[in-house]
Amino acid sequence: PIGTIAIDSIYSPVLKVTYRVEATRAGERTDFDKLVVDVETKASIVPRDAVASAGGTLVELFGLARELNVEAEGIEIGPRFEEVVTGEGLDIRIEELDLTVRSFNCLKREGINTLAQLVNLTEHQLMNIRNFGQKSVDEVLEKLVERNLKLKDGVPGADSAYFYEANEE
């Protein structure tokens, strides 16, 4: 069934694992998710230790994948995440965008101080900021276009943290 992770119960002390994602809020922001994992185990291990062990295994596997630094021939690979984050122009403070007072204050109140933080938001996330309407979103989009930048793609599951278009000049 959906929401269930299949396991081999013969060799595992874990009997059943289910998960669900719930909407949650932090302060006034409501655009956060909470992962709830239910783990049933045999008496040989407590659920907390089973989840910790699984997390450790996952970190090891991702570490191995990260170390695979092999580039395929003939395939051009874009800038790495670190290169994009430190890309020229993203360390600029939002004060330099010359936004209207309302837009500027709304962003500051949310703790958005640099272009790097701003381009990591989607249009939907901007609209969820208190007193930040479509007019303010349009203004921010216009200011980003002037700097050859854009907001993070609003497609769920998008895996790029930043979208930065390098100026070809």
C-alpha positions in Angstrom: 0.0 0.0 0.0 1.0 3.6 -0.5 2.8 5.0 2.6 4.3 1.7 3.5 8.0 0.7 3.1 8.5 -3.0 2.3 11.0 -4.8 4.5 12.4 -8.3 4.7 11.0 -9.4 8.0 12.9 -12.7 8.1 16.3 -10.9 8.6 15.2 -7.7 10.1 14.1 -6.8 13.7 11.9 -4.2 12.1 8.3 -5.4 11.6 6.6 -2.5 9.9 7.4 1.0 8.8 4.9 3.6 7.7 5.3 7.3 7.1 3.1 10.3 6.4 3.8 14.0 5.6 1.8 16.5 7.5 1.5 20.3 7.1 3.0 22.2 10.0 3.7 25.8 11.0 6.6 27.6 12.5 5.5 30.9 13.9 3.3 32.6 11.3 4.6 30.5 8.4 2.5 27.6 7.4 4.4 26.3 4.3 6.5 23.7 6.2 6.1 19.9 6.2 6.6 17.4 9.0 7.6 13.8 8.4 6.0 11.3 10.8 7.5 7.8 10.8 5.9 4.9 12.6 8.3 2.0 13.3 7.3 -1.3 14.8 10.1 -3.6 15.9 10.8 -6.9 17.5 12.1 -6.9 21.1 15.7 -7.0 20.1 15.8 -3.3 19.1 13.9 -0.2 20.0 12.4 1.9 17.1 14.6 4.9 17.8 17.8 2.8 17.4 16.4 1.2 14.2 15.7 4.7 12.6 19.2 5.9 13.8 20.8 2.8 12.2 18.9 3.3 8.9 19.9 7.0 8.9 23.5 6.1 9.4 23.3 3.6 6.5 21.7 6.2 4.3 24.4 8.8 5.1 27.1 6.2 4.2 25.5 5.4 0.9 25.1 9.1 0.0 28.8 9.6 1.0 29.8 6.9 -1.5 27.7 8.5 -4.2 29.3 11.9 -3.5 32.7 10.4 -3.9 31.9 9.2 -7.4 33.4 12.1 -9.2 33.4 10.6 -12.7 32.3 12.8 -15.6 30.9 11.1 -18.6 32.6 11.9 -21.9 30.7 14.3 -24.2 28.3 15.5 -21.4 28.6 19.1 -20.2 27.8 19.4 -16.6 26.6 22.7 -15.1 28.2 24.5 -12.1 28.3 22.6 -8.8 26.0 23.8 -6.0 28.9 25.4 -4.2 29.9 27.3 -7.3 26.4 28.6 -7.8 25.9 29.7 -4.2 29.2 31.7 -4.3 28.4 32.9 -7.8 29.0 36.5 -8.5 26.1 38.7 -7.6 24.4 36.4 -5.1 26.1 37.9 -2.0 24.4 41.3 -2.7 22.2 42.5 0.1 18.5 43.1 -0.8 18.9 46.8 0.2 20.7 47.2 -3.2 17.7 46.0 -5.2 15.9 49.4 -4.6 12.6 47.7 -3.7 9.6 49.6 -2.4 9.5 50.0 1.4 6.7 47.5 1.7 8.4 44.8 -0.2 11.8 45.4 1.5 10.2 45.4 5.0 8.3 42.2 4.3 11.5 40.4 3.1 13.5 41.7 6.1 10.8 40.6 8.5 11.1 37.0 7.1 14.9 37.1 7.5 15.7 37.4 3.8 18.8 39.6 3.6 20.7 38.5 0.5 20.0 37.6 -3.1 21.2 34.1 -2.4 18.3 33.7 0.1 15.8 35.4 -2.2 16.5 33.2 -5.2 16.1 30.1 -3.0 12.4 31.0 -2.7 9.6 30.1 -5.1 6.9 32.5 -6.2 4.4 30.6 -4.0 6.7 31.0 -0.9 6.9 34.8 -1.6 3.1 35.0 -1.8 2.9 33.3 1.7 4.8 36.1 3.3 2.5 38.4 5.3 1.5 41.6 3.4 3.5 40.4 0.3 1.0 40.4 -2.6 1.2 39.9 -6.3 2.4 43.4 -6.9 5.4 42.9 -4.6 6.1 39.5 -6.3 6.1 41.2 -9.7 8.5 43.8 -8.4 10.9 41.2 -7.0 10.8 39.3 -10.3 11.5 42.4 -12.3 14.5 43.3 -10.1 15.9 39.7 -10.4 15.5 39.8 -14.2 17.6 43.0 -14.3 20.4 40.9 -12.7 19.9 37.8 -14.9 18.5 35.9 -11.9 15.2 34.1 -11.2 13.4 32.5 -8.3 13.6 28.8 -7.5 11.4 26.7 -9.8 8.0 26.1 -8.2 7.8 22.5 -9.4 7.5 20.1 -6.5 10.6 17.9 -6.2 12.8 20.3 -8.0 16.3 19.4 -6.9 18.2 22.5 -7.7 18.7 24.9 -4.8 19.5 27.9 -6.8 18.9 28.9 -10.4 21.5 31.3 -11.6 21.9 32.3 -15.2 25.5 33.5 -15.8 25.8 36.6 -17.8 27.4 35.6 -21.1 28.9 39.0 -21.8 
